Amino acid sequence: MTTTTQEPTPQNVADLATQNADLGRLALIGVFGSQTAPAALIRDRKGTVQRVIIGDQVANQTVTAIAEDRVILARGGKTSTLTLPKS
């Protein structure tokens, strides 16, 4: 059996790794489920990932539709669309 010694993480790397980042906007991470019970994963500005279904609230908006590659959000009579990143 081989034993390896790991060097301690430098303080500046540890500090950077634990900072909160403002990611700027919501992002659709994935869509799953069935056509009758779709769900999605949405990442917020702070990096928190939330599982949502139709009717849920995310960032003060209501999830009104979930399709194969997008989620529709509504707030105050206006809608916005989150789409999956192109690969």
N, CA, C and O atoms as a GROMACS GRO file, in nm:
protein
  348
    1MET      N    1   0.084  -0.116   0.000
    1MET     CA    2   0.000   0.000   0.000
    1MET      C    3   0.089   0.124   0.000
    1MET      O    4   0.191   0.128   0.069
    2THR      N    5   0.050   0.224  -0.079
    2THR     CA    6   0.127   0.347  -0.089
    2THR      C    7   0.061   0.456  -0.006
    2THR      O    8  -0.061   0.472  -0.008
    3THR      N    9   0.142   0.528   0.066
    3THR     CA   10   0.091   0.640   0.146
    3THR      C   11   0.143   0.769   0.084
    3THR      O   12   0.262   0.783   0.057
    4THR      N   13   0.052   0.863   0.062
    4THR     CA   14   0.094   0.993   0.009
    4THR      C   15   0.065   1.100   0.113
    4THR      O   16  -0.034   1.095   0.186
    5THR      N   17   0.153   1.195   0.116
    5THR     CA   18   0.136   1.307   0.208
    5THR      C   19   0.084   1.425   0.129
    5THR      O   20   0.143   1.464   0.028
    6GLN      N   21  -0.026   1.482   0.174
    6GLN     CA   22  -0.084   1.596   0.105
    6GLN      C   23  -0.039   1.725   0.173
    6GLN      O   24  -0.046   1.738   0.295
    7GLU      N   25   0.006   1.818   0.092
    7GLU     CA   26   0.046   1.949   0.143
    7GLU      C   27  -0.079   2.025   0.187
    7GLU      O   28  -0.185   2.008   0.128
    8PRO      N   29  -0.067   2.107   0.289
    8PRO     CA   30  -0.183   2.188   0.330
    8PRO      C   31  -0.218   2.288   0.220
    8PRO      O   32  -0.132   2.334   0.145
    9THR      N   33  -0.346   2.319   0.212
    9THR     CA   34  -0.393   2.416   0.113
    9THR      C   35  -0.342   2.555   0.150
    9THR      O   36  -0.357   2.598   0.264
   10PRO      N   37  -0.280   2.626   0.055
   10PRO     CA   38  -0.235   2.762   0.085
   10PRO      C   39  -0.353   2.850   0.127
   10PRO      O   40  -0.464   2.833   0.075
   11GLN      N   41  -0.332   2.941   0.218
   11GLN     CA   42  -0.439   3.024   0.272
   11GLN      C   43  -0.512   3.103   0.164
   11GLN      O   44  -0.635   3.114   0.168
   12ASN      N   45  -0.437   3.158   0.066
   12ASN     CA   46  -0.505   3.238  -0.037
   12ASN      C   47  -0.599   3.152  -0.122
   12ASN      O   48  -0.703   3.200  -0.166
   13VAL      N   49  -0.564   3.027  -0.146
   13VAL     CA   50  -0.650   2.936  -0.221
   13VAL      C   51  -0.774   2.902  -0.138
   13VAL      O   52  -0.885   2.902  -0.191
   14ALA      N   53  -0.756   2.874  -0.011
   14ALA     CA   54  -0.869   2.845   0.077
   14ALA      C   55  -0.962   2.964   0.086
   14ALA      O   56  -1.084   2.947   0.085
   15ASP      N   57  -0.907   3.085   0.095
   15ASP     CA   58  -0.990   3.205   0.102
   15ASP      C   59  -1.073   3.223  -0.024
   15ASP      O   60  -1.192   3.254  -0.017
   16LEU      N   61  -1.011   3.204  -0.140
   16LEU     CA   62  -1.082   3.219  -0.267
   16LEU      C   63  -1.190   3.112  -0.284
   16LEU      O   64  -1.298   3.140  -0.336
   17ALA      N   65  -1.162   2.992  -0.240
   17ALA     CA   66  -1.255   2.881  -0.256
   17ALA      C   67  -1.379   2.896  -0.169
   17ALA      O   68  -1.482   2.834  -0.198
   18THR      N   69  -1.371   2.975  -0.064
   18THR     CA   70  -1.486   2.987   0.027
   18THR      C   71  -1.556   3.122   0.016
   18THR      O   72  -1.643   3.152   0.098
   19GLN      N   73  -1.521   3.203  -0.083
   19GLN     CA   74  -1.589   3.331  -0.102
   19GLN      C   75  -1.723   3.310  -0.170
   19GLN      O   76  -1.738   3.220  -0.253
   20ASN      N   77  -1.822   3.394  -0.134
   20ASN     CA   78  -1.948   3.395  -0.208
   20ASN      C   79  -1.926   3.470  -0.338
   20ASN      O   80  -1.862   3.575  -0.340
   21ALA      N   81  -1.978   3.415  -0.444
   21ALA     CA   82  -1.964   3.479  -0.574
   21ALA      C   83  -2.101   3.526  -0.622
   21ALA      O   84  -2.200   3.455  -0.604
   22ASP      N   85  -2.106   3.643  -0.681
   22ASP     CA   86  -2.228   3.691  -0.743
   22ASP      C   87  -2.222   3.647  -0.888
   22ASP      O   88  -2.144   3.702  -0.967
   23LEU      N   89  -2.304   3.549  -0.925
   23LEU     CA   90  -2.299   3.492  -1.059
   23LEU      C   91  -2.380   3.573  -1.159
   23LEU      O   92  -2.381   3.541  -1.278
   24GLY      N   93  -2.447   3.677  -1.113
   24GLY     CA   94  -2.510   3.770  -1.205
   24GLY      C   95  -2.654   3.743  -1.242
   24GLY      O   96  -2.731   3.838  -1.258
   25ARG      N   97  -2.693   3.618  -1.255
   25ARG     CA   98  -2.830   3.591  -1.296
   25ARG      C   99  -2.866   3.446  -1.271
   25ARG      O  100  -2.781   3.365  -1.232
   26LEU      N  101  -2.992   3.414  -1.292
   26LEU     CA  102  -3.037   3.275  -1.279
   26LEU      C  103  -2.986   3.195  -1.398
   26LEU      O  104  -2.967   3.248  -1.507
   27ALA      N  105  -2.964   3.066  -1.376
   27ALA     CA  106  -2.922   2.979  -1.485
   27ALA      C  107  -2.994   2.846  -1.474
   27ALA      O  108  -3.006   2.789  -1.365
   28LEU      N  109  -3.042   2.797  -1.586
   28LEU     CA  110  -3.105   2.665  -1.592
   28LEU      C  111  -2.995   2.561  -1.602
   28LEU      O  112  -2.913   2.563  -1.694
   29ILE      N  113  -2.993   2.469  -1.506
   29ILE     CA  114  -2.889   2.365  -1.500
   29ILE      C  115  -2.936   2.236  -1.567
   29ILE      O  116  -2.857   2.169  -1.633
   30GLY      N  117  -3.063   2.203  -1.550
   30GLY     CA  118  -3.114   2.080  -1.609
   30GLY      C  119  -3.264   2.070  -1.599
   30GLY      O  120  -3.327   2.136  -1.516
   31VAL      N  121  -3.321   1.985  -1.684
   31VAL     CA  122  -3.464   1.957  -1.685
   31VAL      C  123  -3.480   1.806  -1.678
   31VAL      O  124  -3.406   1.733  -1.744
   32PHE      N  125  -3.576   1.759  -1.599
   32PHE     CA  126  -3.596   1.615  -1.584
   32PHE      C  127  -3.740   1.588  -1.548
   32PHE      O  128  -3.820   1.680  -1.533
   33GLY      N  129  -3.774   1.461  -1.533
   33GLY     CA  130  -3.911   1.422  -1.501
   33GLY      C  131  -3.984   1.380  -1.627
   33GLY      O  132  -3.923   1.354  -1.731
   34SER      N  133  -4.115   1.376  -1.617
   34SER     CA  134  -4.198   1.335  -1.730
   34SER      C  135  -4.272   1.455  -1.786
   34SER      O  136  -4.265   1.565  -1.731
   35GLN      N  137  -4.343   1.434  -1.897
   35GLN     CA  138  -4.421   1.543  -1.955
   35GLN      C  139  -4.533   1.586  -1.862
   35GLN      O  140  -4.573   1.703  -1.863
   36THR      N  141  -4.584   1.494  -1.782
   36THR     CA  142  -4.693   1.529  -1.691
   36THR      C  143  -4.643   1.579  -1.557
   36THR      O  144  -4.719   1.641  -1.482
   37ALA      N  145  -4.516   1.554  -1.524
   37ALA     CA  146  -4.459   1.601  -1.397
   37ALA      C  147  -4.315   1.648  -1.418
   37ALA      O  148  -4.222   1.588  -1.364
   38PRO      N  149  -4.296   1.755  -1.498
   38PRO     CA  150  -4.160   1.802  -1.523
   38PRO      C  151  -4.103   1.876  -1.403
   38PRO      O  152  -4.176   1.931  -1.321
   39ALA      N  153  -3.971   1.875  -1.393
   39ALA     CA  154  -3.900   1.949  -1.289
   39ALA      C  155  -3.772   2.005  -1.350
   39ALA      O  156  -3.729   1.962  -1.457
   40ALA      N  157  -3.712   2.100  -1.280
   40ALA     CA  158  -3.590   2.161  -1.332
   40ALA      C  159  -3.498   2.198  -1.216
   40ALA      O  160  -3.542   2.211  -1.101
   41LEU      N  161  -3.371   2.214  -1.248
   41LEU     CA  162  -3.272   2.264  -1.153
   41LEU      C  163  -3.229   2.402  -1.199
   41LEU      O  164  -3.184   2.420  -1.313
   42ILE      N  165  -3.243   2.501  -1.109
   42ILE     CA  166  -3.208   2.639  -1.140
   42ILE      C  167  -3.105   2.686  -1.039
   42ILE      O  168  -3.123   2.668  -0.918
   43ARG      N  169  -2.997   2.747  -1.088
   43ARG     CA  170  -2.894   2.802  -1.001
   43ARG      C  171  -2.918   2.952  -0.987
   43ARG      O  172  -2.937   3.022  -1.087
   44ASP      N  173  -2.918   3.001  -0.862
   44ASP     CA  174  -2.940   3.144  -0.840
   44ASP      C  175  -2.808   3.220  -0.842
   44ASP      O  176  -2.702   3.162  -0.864
   45ARG      N  177  -2.815   3.351  -0.819
   45ARG     CA  178  -2.697   3.438  -0.826
   45ARG      C  179  -2.589   3.400  -0.726
   45ARG      O  180  -2.471   3.427  -0.748
   46LYS      N  181  -2.629   3.338  -0.615
   46LYS     CA  182  -2.532   3.302  -0.511
   46LYS      C  183  -2.476   3.162  -0.530
   46LYS      O  184  -2.390   3.118  -0.453
   47GLY      N  185  -2.523   3.091  -0.632
   47GLY     CA  186  -2.473   2.957  -0.660
   47GLY      C  187  -2.557   2.845  -0.602
   47GLY      O  188  -2.526   2.728  -0.621
   48THR      N  189  -2.664   2.881  -0.532
   48THR     CA  190  -2.753   2.780  -0.475
   48THR      C  191  -2.836   2.718  -0.586
   48THR      O  192  -2.893   2.789  -0.669
   49VAL      N  193  -2.845   2.585  -0.588
   49VAL     CA  194  -2.925   2.516  -0.687
   49VAL      C  195  -3.056   2.475  -0.622
   49VAL      O  196  -3.059   2.417  -0.513
   50GLN      N  197  -3.166   2.506  -0.691
   50GLN     CA  198  -3.300   2.478  -0.640
   50GLN      C  199  -3.374   2.388  -0.738
   50GLN      O  200  -3.375   2.413  -0.859
   51ARG      N  201  -3.437   2.284  -0.685
   51ARG     CA  202  -3.523   2.198  -0.767
   51ARG      C  203  -3.660   2.262  -0.770
   51ARG      O  204  -3.716   2.293  -0.664
   52VAL      N  205  -3.716   2.282  -0.890
   52VAL     CA  206  -3.846   2.348  -0.901
   52VAL      C  207  -3.941   2.268  -0.988
   52VAL      O  208  -3.901   2.191  -1.075
   53ILE      N  209  -4.069   2.289  -0.962
   53ILE     CA  210  -4.176   2.237  -1.046
   53ILE      C  211  -4.268   2.355  -1.080
   53ILE      O  212  -4.252   2.464  -1.025
   54ILE      N  213  -4.361   2.335  -1.170
   54ILE     CA  214  -4.453   2.440  -1.209
   54ILE      C  215  -4.529   2.490  -1.086
   54ILE      O  216  -4.582   2.411  -1.007
   55GLY      N  217  -4.532   2.622  -1.071
   55GLY     CA  218  -4.598   2.685  -0.957
   55GLY      C  219  -4.502   2.728  -0.847
   55GLY      O  220  -4.540   2.807  -0.761
   56ASP      N  221  -4.380   2.676  -0.848
   56ASP     CA  222  -4.281   2.714  -0.746
   56ASP      C  223  -4.232   2.857  -0.769
   56ASP      O  224  -4.243   2.912  -0.878
   57GLN      N  225  -4.178   2.915  -0.663
   57GLN     CA  226  -4.118   3.048  -0.668
   57GLN      C  227  -3.966   3.035  -0.670
   57GLN      O  228  -3.908   2.955  -0.597
   58VAL      N  229  -3.903   3.115  -0.755
   58VAL     CA  230  -3.757   3.123  -0.759
   58VAL      C  231  -3.721   3.268  -0.791
   58VAL      O  232  -3.766   3.322  -0.893
   59ALA      N  233  -3.642   3.331  -0.706
   59ALA     CA  234  -3.601   3.471  -0.724
   59ALA      C  235  -3.721   3.562  -0.747
   59ALA      O  236  -3.720   3.645  -0.838
   60ASN      N  237  -3.824   3.547  -0.664
   60ASN     CA  238  -3.946   3.629  -0.672
   60ASN      C  239  -4.021   3.615  -0.803
   60ASN      O  240  -4.094   3.706  -0.842
   61GLN      N  241  -4.003   3.504  -0.871
   61GLN     CA  242  -4.074   3.475  -0.996
   61GLN      C  243  -4.140   3.339  -0.983
   61GLN      O  244  -4.095   3.254  -0.907
   62THR      N  245  -4.248   3.319  -1.058
   62THR     CA  246  -4.321   3.193  -1.055
   62THR      C  247  -4.285   3.110  -1.177
   62THR      O  248  -4.285   3.160  -1.289
   63VAL      N  249  -4.256   2.982  -1.155
   63VAL     CA  250  -4.230   2.889  -1.265
   63VAL      C  251  -4.366   2.858  -1.329
   63VAL      O  252  -4.452   2.798  -1.265
   64THR      N  253  -4.384   2.900  -1.455
   64THR     CA  254  -4.513   2.879  -1.522
   64THR      C  255  -4.511   2.766  -1.623
   64THR      O  256  -4.616   2.712  -1.657
   65ALA      N  257  -4.392   2.728  -1.670
   65ALA     CA  258  -4.382   2.617  -1.766
   65ALA      C  259  -4.241   2.561  -1.763
   65ALA      O  260  -4.143   2.632  -1.739
   66ILE      N  261  -4.234   2.430  -1.787
   66ILE     CA  262  -4.105   2.361  -1.798
   66ILE      C  263  -4.111   2.276  -1.924
   66ILE      O  264  -4.196   2.188  -1.937
   67ALA      N  265  -4.020   2.304  -2.016
   67ALA     CA  266  -4.013   2.228  -2.141
   67ALA      C  267  -3.882   2.152  -2.144
   67ALA      O  268  -3.805   2.154  -2.049
   68GLU      N  269  -3.858   2.084  -2.254
   68GLU     CA  270  -3.740   1.998  -2.268
   68GLU      C  271  -3.608   2.074  -2.251
   68GLU      O  272  -3.510   2.019  -2.200
   69ASP      N  273  -3.605   2.200  -2.294
   69ASP     CA  274  -3.480   2.276  -2.290
   69ASP      C  275  -3.495   2.416  -2.231
   69ASP      O  276  -3.405   2.499  -2.244
   70ARG      N  277  -3.609   2.442  -2.164
   70ARG     CA  278  -3.630   2.577  -2.110
   70ARG      C  279  -3.730   2.579  -1.996
   70ARG      O  280  -3.810   2.487  -1.977
   71VAL      N  281  -3.723   2.687  -1.920
   71VAL     CA  282  -3.818   2.712  -1.811
   71VAL      C  283  -3.870   2.854  -1.830
   71VAL      O  284  -3.793   2.946  -1.856
   72ILE      N  285  -4.001   2.872  -1.817
   72ILE     CA  286  -4.063   3.003  -1.829
   72ILE      C  287  -4.098   3.051  -1.688
   72ILE      O  288  -4.161   2.980  -1.610
   73LEU      N  289  -4.055   3.174  -1.658
   73LEU     CA  290  -4.082   3.237  -1.530
   73LEU      C  291  -4.169   3.359  -1.552
   73LEU      O  292  -4.159   3.425  -1.655
   74ALA      N  293  -4.256   3.391  -1.454
   74ALA     CA  294  -4.343   3.508  -1.466
   74ALA      C  295  -4.340   3.588  -1.336
   74ALA      O  296  -4.328   3.535  -1.226
   75ARG      N  297  -4.351   3.722  -1.355
   75ARG     CA  298  -4.358   3.813  -1.242
   75ARG      C  299  -4.424   3.942  -1.289
   75ARG      O  300  -4.378   4.004  -1.385
   76GLY      N  301  -4.530   3.981  -1.222
   76GLY     CA  302  -4.595   4.107  -1.254
   76GLY      C  303  -4.642   4.118  -1.398
   76GLY      O  304  -4.633   4.226  -1.457
   77GLY      N  305  -4.690   4.010  -1.455
   77GLY     CA  306  -4.739   4.013  -1.593
   77GLY      C  307  -4.631   4.002  -1.699
   77GLY      O  308  -4.663   4.000  -1.818
   78LYS      N  309  -4.505   3.994  -1.660
   78LYS     CA  310  -4.395   3.979  -1.756
   78LYS      C  311  -4.336   3.839  -1.743
   78LYS      O  312  -4.334   3.781  -1.634
   79THR      N  313  -4.288   3.787  -1.854
   79THR     CA  314  -4.227   3.655  -1.852
   79THR      C  315  -4.081   3.663  -1.893
   79THR      O  316  -4.039   3.755  -1.965
   80SER      N  317  -4.005   3.566  -1.847
   80SER     CA  318  -3.866   3.551  -1.891
   80SER      C  319  -3.841   3.402  -1.913
   80SER      O  320  -3.908   3.316  -1.854
   81THR      N  321  -3.744   3.372  -1.998
   81THR     CA  322  -3.714   3.235  -2.032
   81THR      C  323  -3.571   3.202  -1.996
   81THR      O  324  -3.478   3.275  -2.030
   82LEU      N  325  -3.554   3.090  -1.926
   82LEU     CA  326  -3.421   3.035  -1.901
   82LEU      C  327  -3.404   2.917  -1.995
   82LEU      O  328  -3.492   2.831  -2.002
   83THR      N  329  -3.293   2.912  -2.066
   83THR     CA  330  -3.269   2.800  -2.157
   83THR      C  331  -3.143   2.726  -2.114
   83THR      O  332  -3.053   2.783  -2.053
   84LEU      N  333  -3.138   2.600  -2.148
   84LEU     CA  334  -3.018   2.521  -2.120
   84LEU      C  335  -2.903   2.571  -2.205
   84LEU      O  336  -2.923   2.611  -2.320
   85PRO      N  337  -2.782   2.570  -2.150
   85PRO     CA  338  -2.665   2.611  -2.229
   85PRO      C  339  -2.648   2.518  -2.348
   85PRO      O  340  -2.676   2.398  -2.340
   86LYS      N  341  -2.602   2.573  -2.458
   86LYS     CA  342  -2.573   2.491  -2.577
   86LYS      C  343  -2.444   2.415  -2.553
   86LYS      O  344  -2.348   2.469  -2.498
   87SER      N  345  -2.443   2.288  -2.594
   87SER     CA  346  -2.320   2.210  -2.575
   87SER      C  347  -2.245   2.193  -2.705
   87SER      O  348  -2.140   2.130  -2.707
   0.00000   0.00000   0.00000
